[in-house]
Amino acid sequence: MRGMGNMQGMMKQMQQMQKEMAKSQEDLNVKEFFGTTNGDLVTVTLTGEKKMKDIAIKTEAVDPDDIEMLQDLIIMATNNALEKVEVETQAVMGKYAKGIPGM
């Protein structure tokens, strides 16, 4: 019966870690991440859930004769923001993997 107390303690620790992970994920989901291009011609705002909230395009980025450039700028800004979401997610959620055996 001695091991049961230890098991209960581990279960409480796991439950606490689950609560902390859920809170961290919640905080990440509502955080805003900004992706930009050189010269800030296009700025994209994403949430931690990788959902686009906003896009700002400066008038000098709009050339009716070169729509492909604008498309490329939007892709660059979006990828920049997605990269920031990934880095932050790894930094915040990665710490929990260290405390879970087998992760």
Buried (B, 14 or more C-beta within 10 A) or exposed (E): EEEEEEEEEEEEEEEEEEEEBEEBBEEBEEBEBBBBBEEEBBBBBBBBEBEEEEBBBEEEBEEEEEEEEBEEBBEBBBEBBBEBBEEBBEEBEEEBEEEEEEE
